[in-house]
Amino acid sequence: MKDDGNVRFKAQKYKEAEGFYRDALAHLDTVKNDNKELQDLKKTILLNLSVVTNNTGDYKETLINCSKALDIDNKVVKAYYLRSTANMKLHAYDEAISDIKEAIKLSPNDKKLREEFEAIKKARTEYN
């Protein structure tokens, strides 16, 4: 299901991809034996779903899914980045800055994260 979602995503069929990712998560929730492999797969699907929901403008859903991914692993740079992006779109600039700072702490050499930090600060200034 995850792979089917990835195919749809690459074809920019975001709503179809979202459906496959949601089905995959629902299936994973029925698995009795919880282990690291299962948690890693769940985290990946939540991140994929977050990319989709950011692309479709469902930013509140992105916040929920990134938070779930961070509950599994609080060192996922991509989850902080995606949640920061969603918060910025929702004009929650303080939260966006907090998340992007966390991402930068985890990946200090990533120039894209630093550029995003500057963009959020600029957007916050322009919004206020």
N, C-alpha and C positions, 0 to 999 in steps of 0.2 A: 504494500500500500504506500509506503514511504517512497519507493522508487517510482511508482505510478504518479505520485504527487510531484516528484522532481521532474518527470517528463512534462507534465502539464505546466509546471512553473517555467521551465525553459522555453516552452511554447507561448509563454505569457498568458496562459489561461488560468489566471490567479484563483478565480472562484472554484474551478474544478480542482486545482491543486489543494485549495483549502479543504475541500470535501474529503479528499484522500488522506490528508494529514489528520483531520479530525477522526476519520474512521480508524486510522492506525493508532491514534491515542486511545480511542475507546476500546480497541482490541487489547492494547497493552494493559489497560486498567483491569482486564479480566484475568490476566496471568497471575497465578497464585504464587509462584516462586520468584520473589523479588531479588534481583542480584545486580551487580555493577553493570553488566552488559545491558540489562533491561533499562536501568536508570540512564545509561549513556544514550541508548536509542531514544528513550523518551525525551531527554534533553535536546537531542538533535532535531527531533520532530517538532518540539515546541519552538525551537529557534527558526526552523523552516517556516512554521506557521506564522511566526512573528514577522518574518520578511514579507510573507504574503499579505498579512493584515496591514502592514505599513504601506504596501503598494496599493491596497484597495481603500485606504483611508480609514480603516477601522482601528484607530489608534488606541482606544480603550482596551480592545482585545489584545493588542500588542503588549500593553502594560501588564495585563493579566498573565499572558503566556511567558513573557520574559521573567516575571517574578516567579512563576512556577519553575522555570529552568534554573533560576538562581537559588531556589530552594533545594534543588538537586545538587548544584555545584555553584558555590558563590564566587568562583574564580573565572567565570565565563565572560571574557571581554566582549564578545559579540552580543550577549544578552544586555549588558550595561549600555553598549552602543545603541542597540535597537530601541531599548527603553528610553534612552536619552532622546533619540530622534522622535519617538512618539510623544514624549512629554513636550518637546519643543513645538511640535505641530499643534498640541493642545494648549499652548501658551503657558505651560507649567515650567517656567524657565529655571526656577530654583532647583526643582527635581531633575531637570535635564542637566544642569551644571553638576549636580551631585553625582549623577550616574556617569557622566563623561569623565569626571575627575577620578572616579573609581576605575574606569576602564584604563585611563592613563597610568594610574598607579600599577595596574597589572601588566600593562604593555607600554612602558615609558618611551620606547624608541619609535612608536607608531606615529608618523607624521600626520596621518589622516585623522587620528583622534585629536591631536592638538589643533588641527585646522577646524574640526567640528566644535571644539571648545570655544575657539575665537568666534565662530559663526553664531553660536548660541549666545555668547555675551553681547554680540552686536545686535542680534534679534531682540534680546531682552531690553537693551537700551532704546531701540527704535519703537518697541511696543509700549514702553512706559512713558 
